[in-house]
Amino acid sequence: MGAVSQSRVRVAPGRARQRAGSRGRGAPIGRVGRIPAEAIVLADTSVGRVPAATIARAGQGDAAREAHLAHLFIDRNGKALGRFKIDARVDYDGDRVYLVFQTGTAIGAFPLVSPLSGRPEVSLIVRPRFGWAGLGASLGKSGFKVIPEILPLGLLPKTEREIPPWVLSAAVLPRLKAMIDRLSRRFEMVDDLRSAPCGTVDWAAYATERLPRMKFLSVPCRHPDLRGNRELRAAIHFTLRRQLASLESQRQAGGAVLVLMQLCVDLLRAVDEVPPAAPTRRQLDSWFRIPLATTSFFDGLNAITWTTDETGLGGTTDWRGLPWAMSMEQFYEAWVETVFERFTRRFGGLLRVGRRRETITPIAWERAYLGSQKFLLPDLVIEQEDRVVFVDAKYKDHWEELRQHRWLQLEEEIRERHREDLLQVLAYSTLSDRKATTACLAYPCTPETWESLKDRGMLSHRGAIYAGRRRIDVVLLAIPIGNRLEDLVEYLGVALVD
C-alpha cells in the first residue's frame, strides 16, 4: 500500500429528504422521517481529521464533552467502520478535539450513528485519492468489470446525484436475474379456455355461451397449473420495465448501458406472461416476512424496493440513498485490463486475464501442506509473436511519491514496498521461456501528475535484466484512472513497442 498522506476533510451540513431504501434480510418496509444530515468526505488510504465539535455539537471550549461524545461515536459505529476497514481514534492537540480516520482501499458511502440521537444522521463518504471522472463514467470506461456492492445497511442521510442511474441498474438487474432463476414454482387453480376438457369443465357455460356461437374448441375449464407466484412476477415485470425505461434514456452513456439493456430485455422474456403491476406496501411487507426464503430472494426484493422507491447510490447531495462500497484495488486492476485490451487490439497479441483465472500457474511444492504460496497469478499476460508481456497493477502511490521526492529521499519502508512489487513481477517473468520478455508494473497517479510527467518525458521508466542469452525488460508505467483510452494506448505504444 502506498504511503499514508494527509487528506482534506469536508464536513457539509444539510437537510435530507425522506426516501425509502434497502432493507435487511426479512425486514419489512418502513418510511423514515426528516433528519439533520452531516457528511464526512475522505480519500481512500489516507488520514483525515474531523473536528469533534461537528459531531458532538458541543459549545465552544467544551473539550471534555467533545471527547466523550467522540469516543461514544467511535464505539457506536465500530462495526460499520470495520466493514470499510477504517480505523478511528480521538486526538487532542491541546486546543481542539478531533476524530482521526485512517481509511483503507475501499471507497463508497455508508451511514454512521450520531452519538446524540442514536440515529443515522451522518454519511461517511470515501472517494478515490487519485481522482477520476466520477463513478458512472469510470465504470462505463472500464467495461463494467467491477461494480459497487450495495451494503445491507440503513439509508444514507445524504446521497450523490452525480452517480448516474445505470450504476444502480448494474446492481439491480443481477439480483432480479438470480431471483427469477430461483423463484419457486407452485400449482395454482386457474380458469381459462381450453381446446379440450381439462380439470373441472363448466358445461353449463359451454352449452349456453360457446356452442350457440359455434366455438366448439373453446371449453371453459378450471384446473391446476404449475406457474410462479403471479403477484411477485408482476412486480418483477414492473421493475424491469422501469429499469429498461431508465436505461433507454441513458444510451449515450456508452457500451455498459447497452449491455444492461440487453440483460433487461432477456429477463423480461422470463416474466412477460404476467402483466406488470407495481407492488403495494402490503405485498412488499408480506414478501419480506416469508420464512426460510433464500438470500437471493431477499436481494431481489431489495432490488424491487430500490426501483419502486427511486432510491439512488449514496454521495453528497440532498437525496437519501443506498450505502455502497467498492474496492479500488480491484477497480484499478479492471481499469488497467481495459487499457491493455485496447492496446492488444491496436498492436496485436493474445490477452489473458488474471481476474478470470486465465493466468494462474500452480506451485508444485514437494510437501504441499508446507507451501505458503500455492500459485502465481499475474494480473495480465500478453502473448505476442516476438515476446510476452507480464503486467501487474498496483494501487499505490509510486508516482506521487517520486513526484515529491527522489528515490533515495524516500523512506526505507516505501522503497522496500516497491522492491517487493518488482520482485513479484520478476517472479511472473519466469513463467515464460521466450528470449524477449517484458515485466510491467502499473501504478495510478492523478491527472495533474500524469500531465507533469508527460511534459518531462517521464511517464515510464525502463530497465533490463540479463540471464544468459535471455533479456527481461522491466517497465514502470503511470496509468491514471479515467483518462482517454486512446491517449493511454498511444502512450503504451511508445513505452512498450517503440
Secondary structure as GFF3:
##gff-version 3
##sequence-region A 1 498
A	DSSP	beta_strand	5	7	.	.	.	ID=ss1
A	DSSP	beta_strand	10	11	.	.	.	ID=ss2
A	DSSP	beta_strand	14	15	.	.	.	ID=ss3
A	DSSP	beta_strand	36	43	.	.	.	ID=ss4
A	DSSP	beta_strand	46	51	.	.	.	ID=ss5
A	DSSP	alpha_helix	52	56	.	.	.	ID=ss6
A	DSSP	alpha_helix	63	76	.	.	.	ID=ss7
A	DSSP	alpha_helix	78	83	.	.	.	ID=ss8
A	DSSP	beta_strand	87	92	.	.	.	ID=ss9
A	DSSP	beta_strand	97	102	.	.	.	ID=ss10
A	DSSP	beta_strand	106	113	.	.	.	ID=ss11
A	DSSP	beta_strand	120	127	.	.	.	ID=ss12
A	DSSP	alpha_helix	135	141	.	.	.	ID=ss13
A	DSSP	beta_strand	149	150	.	.	.	ID=ss14
A	DSSP	alpha_helix	165	182	.	.	.	ID=ss15
A	DSSP	beta_strand	185	194	.	.	.	ID=ss16
A	DSSP	beta_strand	200	201	.	.	.	ID=ss17
A	DSSP	alpha_helix	203	205	.	.	.	ID=ss18
A	DSSP	pi_helix	206	210	.	.	.	ID=ss19
A	DSSP	three_ten_helix	211	213	.	.	.	ID=ss20
A	DSSP	beta_strand	219	228	.	.	.	ID=ss21
A	DSSP	alpha_helix	230	248	.	.	.	ID=ss22
A	DSSP	three_ten_helix	251	253	.	.	.	ID=ss23
A	DSSP	alpha_helix	255	271	.	.	.	ID=ss24
A	DSSP	alpha_helix	281	288	.	.	.	ID=ss25
A	DSSP	alpha_helix	295	308	.	.	.	ID=ss26
A	DSSP	beta_strand	312	313	.	.	.	ID=ss27
A	DSSP	beta_strand	321	322	.	.	.	ID=ss28
A	DSSP	beta_strand	324	327	.	.	.	ID=ss29
A	DSSP	alpha_helix	328	347	.	.	.	ID=ss30
A	DSSP	beta_strand	350	353	.	.	.	ID=ss31
A	DSSP	three_ten_helix	354	356	.	.	.	ID=ss32
A	DSSP	beta_strand	361	362	.	.	.	ID=ss33
A	DSSP	three_ten_helix	368	370	.	.	.	ID=ss34
A	DSSP	beta_strand	375	376	.	.	.	ID=ss35
A	DSSP	beta_strand	380	383	.	.	.	ID=ss36
A	DSSP	beta_strand	388	393	.	.	.	ID=ss37
A	DSSP	alpha_helix	398	404	.	.	.	ID=ss38
A	DSSP	three_ten_helix	407	409	.	.	.	ID=ss39
A	DSSP	alpha_helix	412	429	.	.	.	ID=ss40
A	DSSP	beta_strand	436	443	.	.	.	ID=ss41
A	DSSP	alpha_helix	447	455	.	.	.	ID=ss42
A	DSSP	beta_strand	460	467	.	.	.	ID=ss43
A	DSSP	beta_strand	470	478	.	.	.	ID=ss44
A	DSSP	alpha_helix	485	492	.	.	.	ID=ss45
A	DSSP	pi_helix	493	497	.	.	.	ID=ss46
###
